[in-house]
Amino acid sequence: MFLYEFEGRRPQVHPEAFVAPTATLIGDVRVEKGASVWYGAVLRADICTIIVRAGSNIQDNSVVHGAPDVVVDIGPDATVAHGCVFHGDAMGEKSLLGNASTVLDGATVGAGSLVAAGAVVTPGTAIPAGVLAAGAPAEARKPIEGTGAQFWVETNAPYYAELAQRHRAGVVPVDGNS
């Protein structure tokens, strides 16, 4: 992992978190117990604070950043899936940001909600708890309860927590890597 201090602010990673060897954390980033930050992810807290709560996961090639002086809060057991940009304020507990989706300044995603792949949550938008949000701009489409999307919201974080432990124990550099 690449950890960088910036203007006296440095990343803090719980010893029971997983941060991939190619992930980059800059400034005031806090990764709590059981959270994971995957390959190629960049968490840049040079002008903000980023907190990745217990059990949450920031997947491959995602970027997390925030506006000046904002505390970006990725709630417990939340998921920022592959290739996302999260520049919002907060994700609630067990929320899921689908692949290649974007959340912009001042936006929030409520607990237990799923933002569909490729969606764009525009600045200042509040996605309520327990809904499927989709589109560009993203809008709440329907309650998530009883849908297939609820399965992903309920199972993604525990799956990634277990997978992270396997990566902690089993990722080994191959000869020829620099």
C-alpha positions in Angstrom: 0.0 0.0 0.0 1.1 3.5 -0.6 0.5 5.8 2.4 1.4 9.5 2.2 1.3 12.2 4.8 0.2 15.6 3.5 0.6 18.9 5.5 0.9 16.9 8.8 -2.1 14.7 8.2 -1.4 11.0 7.7 -3.5 7.9 7.0 -4.5 5.6 9.9 -5.2 2.0 9.1 -6.5 -0.4 11.7 -4.3 -3.5 11.9 -7.3 -5.7 11.1 -8.2 -3.8 7.9 -7.0 -4.8 4.5 -5.4 -2.3 2.2 -4.2 -3.7 -1.1 -0.5 -3.3 -2.0 -1.4 -1.0 -4.9 -4.0 1.2 -3.1 -3.0 4.8 -2.3 -4.1 6.7 0.8 -3.2 10.4 1.2 -3.7 12.7 4.1 -6.4 12.3 6.8 -7.8 8.8 5.8 -9.0 6.5 8.5 -9.7 2.9 7.7 -11.4 1.0 10.5 -11.3 -2.6 11.7 -12.4 -5.1 9.1 -12.7 -2.5 6.3 -11.0 -3.1 2.9 -9.5 -0.8 0.3 -8.7 -2.7 -3.0 -6.2 -2.6 -5.8 -5.7 0.7 -7.5 -8.1 2.6 -5.3 -7.2 6.1 -4.3 -8.4 7.8 -1.2 -7.2 11.4 -1.2 -7.9 13.3 2.0 -5.7 16.3 1.4 -8.4 18.9 1.9 -11.0 16.7 3.6 -11.2 13.8 6.0 -12.2 10.3 4.8 -13.5 7.7 7.2 -14.0 4.1 5.9 -16.1 2.5 8.7 -15.8 -1.0 10.0 -16.7 -3.7 7.4 -16.9 -1.3 4.5 -15.1 -1.9 1.2 -13.7 0.5 -1.5 -13.2 -1.7 -4.5 -10.6 -1.7 -7.4 -9.9 1.6 -9.2 -12.4 3.7 -7.2 -11.6 7.2 -6.1 -12.8 8.8 -2.9 -12.2 12.5 -2.2 -14.3 15.4 -0.8 -14.8 19.1 -0.8 -12.7 21.3 1.5 -13.2 20.6 5.2 -15.9 17.9 4.7 -15.8 14.6 6.6 -16.5 12.0 3.9 -18.1 9.1 5.8 -18.4 5.7 4.2 -20.7 4.0 6.7 -20.4 0.6 8.3 -20.7 -2.3 5.8 -21.0 0.0 2.9 -19.6 -0.8 -0.6 -18.0 1.5 -3.2 -17.8 -0.9 -6.1 -15.3 -1.1 -8.9 -14.4 2.1 -10.8 -16.6 4.5 -8.9 -16.0 8.2 -8.0 -17.3 9.1 -4.6 -17.0 12.9 -4.0 -20.0 13.1 -1.8 -20.5 13.5 1.9 -21.8 10.2 3.2 -22.9 6.7 2.5 -25.2 5.1 5.1 -24.8 1.7 6.7 -25.0 -1.2 4.2 -25.4 1.1 1.2 -24.0 0.1 -2.1 -22.6 2.2 -4.9 -22.7 0.2 -8.1 -19.8 -0.2 -10.6 -18.7 2.9 -12.4 -21.2 5.2 -10.6 -20.5 8.7 -9.4 -21.6 10.6 -6.3 -20.8 14.4 -6.4 -20.3 17.1 -3.8 -22.7 17.3 -0.9 -24.6 14.2 -1.9 -25.6 11.4 0.4 -26.7 7.8 0.0 -29.1 6.5 2.7 -28.6 3.3 4.7 -29.5 0.1 2.8 -29.8 1.8 -0.6 -28.3 0.7 -3.9 -27.1 3.2 -6.5 -27.2 1.4 -9.8 -24.1 0.9 -11.9 -23.3 3.9 -14.0 -25.6 6.2 -12.1 -24.7 9.9 -11.4 -25.8 11.3 -8.0 -25.7 15.1 -8.6 -24.4 17.6 -6.1 -26.5 18.0 -3.0 -28.8 15.1 -3.8 -30.0 12.9 -0.8 -30.8 9.4 -1.9 -33.2 8.1 0.9 -32.7 5.0 2.9 -33.8 1.6 1.5 -34.2 2.5 -2.2 -32.8 1.6 -5.6 -31.6 4.7 -7.3 -30.7 4.8 -11.0 -30.1 7.2 -13.9 -28.2 10.3 -14.7 -29.2 12.2 -12.7 -29.9 9.4 -10.2 -33.4 9.3 -8.7 -35.0 6.9 -6.3 -36.9 4.4 -8.4 -38.5 1.9 -5.9 -38.0 0.5 -2.4 -35.3 -2.1 -2.4 -37.0 -4.5 0.1 -38.1 -7.7 -1.6 -36.0 -7.1 -4.8 -32.9 -8.8 -6.1 -31.0 -5.6 -5.3 -31.7 -6.3 -1.6 -29.6 -9.4 -1.9 -26.5 -7.4 -3.1 -27.0 -4.8 -0.3 -27.2 -7.5 2.4 -24.4 -9.8 1.1 -21.8 -7.7 -0.5 -20.0 -6.3 2.6 -19.7 -9.7 4.4 -18.5 -11.3 1.2 -15.8 -8.7 0.7 -14.8 -8.9 4.4 -14.1 -12.6 4.0 -12.4 -12.1 0.7 -10.2 -9.4 2.2 -8.9 -11.8 4.9 -8.0 -14.3 2.1 -6.1 -11.6 0.3 -4.3 -10.5 3.5 -3.2 -14.1 4.0 -2.6 -15.2 0.4 -1.4 -12.4 -1.8 2.3 -13.0 -2.7 4.4 -10.9 -5.1 5.6 -12.8 -8.1 9.3 -12.7 -9.1 9.9 -9.9 -11.6 7.5 -7.4 -9.9 9.2 -4.1 -9.1 
